[in-house]
Amino acid sequence: MEMASGSSLLRTIAIIILCYYLFKFLMRIFAPILMQKAVNKMQEKMQEQYRQQQEQQQNNSSQTTQSQSKEKKIVGDYIDYEEIK
């Protein structure tokens, strides 16, 4: 009875060690690939945000230019007053 439990204990420990080294080996292969994909995804998001900010700034500057030109039209004619003594 003790032999069966002792051999099953060794077998369980051997399986755990084998799984550990297998996991370690696979991570060495796949970790760089997964990290590169994550970095690329973050870079694309940052570029998209940068493009959106540039578009917003262009829209804001064109709206400011349009509003300034409209204000000039609304102001009217300039009248020169002379002081009377």
C-alpha positions as CSV (number, residue, x, y, z in Angstrom):
1,M,0.0,0.0,0.0
2,E,2.8,2.4,0.8
3,M,4.5,1.7,-2.5
4,A,1.5,2.7,-4.5
5,S,1.2,6.0,-2.7
6,G,4.9,6.7,-2.8
7,S,5.1,6.1,-6.6
8,S,2.0,8.1,-7.2
9,L,3.5,11.0,-5.2
10,L,6.7,10.8,-7.3
11,R,4.6,10.7,-10.4
12,T,2.6,13.7,-9.4
13,I,5.8,15.7,-8.6
14,A,7.3,14.7,-11.9
15,I,4.2,15.8,-13.8
16,I,4.2,19.2,-11.9
17,I,7.9,19.7,-12.7
18,L,7.3,18.7,-16.4
19,C,4.4,21.2,-16.7
20,Y,6.5,23.9,-15.1
21,Y,9.4,23.5,-17.6
22,L,7.0,23.1,-20.5
23,F,5.3,26.4,-19.5
24,K,8.6,28.1,-19.1
25,F,9.8,26.9,-22.5
26,L,6.5,28.0,-24.3
27,M,6.7,31.4,-22.6
28,R,10.2,32.0,-24.0
29,I,8.8,31.4,-27.4
30,F,5.4,33.1,-27.2
31,A,6.1,36.0,-24.8
32,P,8.0,38.2,-27.2
33,I,5.4,37.7,-29.9
34,L,2.6,38.6,-27.5
35,M,4.5,41.6,-26.2
36,Q,5.1,42.9,-29.8
37,K,1.4,42.6,-30.6
38,A,0.5,44.5,-27.5
39,V,3.1,47.3,-28.3
40,N,1.8,47.6,-31.9
41,K,-1.8,47.8,-30.6
42,M,-0.9,50.6,-28.2
43,Q,1.1,52.4,-30.8
44,E,-1.9,52.3,-33.2
45,K,-4.2,53.7,-30.5
46,M,-1.7,56.5,-29.8
47,Q,-1.5,57.4,-33.5
48,E,-5.3,57.5,-33.8
49,Q,-5.6,59.8,-30.7
50,Y,-2.9,62.0,-32.2
51,R,-4.8,62.2,-35.5
52,Q,-8.0,63.1,-33.7
53,Q,-6.3,65.8,-31.8
54,Q,-4.8,67.3,-34.9
55,E,-8.2,67.2,-36.6
56,Q,-9.8,68.9,-33.6
57,Q,-7.2,71.6,-33.6
58,Q,-7.6,72.2,-37.3
59,N,-11.4,72.4,-36.9
60,N,-11.0,74.8,-34.0
61,S,-8.6,77.0,-35.8
62,S,-10.8,77.1,-38.9
63,Q,-13.9,77.9,-36.8
64,T,-11.9,80.7,-35.0
65,T,-10.9,82.1,-38.4
66,Q,-14.4,82.0,-39.7
67,S,-15.8,83.6,-36.5
68,Q,-13.2,86.4,-36.7
69,S,-14.0,87.1,-40.3
70,K,-17.8,87.2,-39.5
71,E,-17.1,89.6,-36.6
72,K,-15.3,92.0,-39.0
73,K,-18.3,92.0,-41.3
74,I,-20.8,92.7,-38.5
75,V,-18.8,95.6,-37.0
76,G,-19.8,98.1,-39.7
77,D,-18.2,101.3,-41.0
78,Y,-15.6,103.3,-39.1
79,I,-16.6,106.9,-38.4
80,D,-14.0,109.5,-37.6
81,Y,-15.2,112.1,-35.1
82,E,-13.6,115.5,-34.8
83,E,-13.6,117.4,-31.6
84,I,-15.5,120.7,-31.7
85,K,-14.4,123.6,-29.4
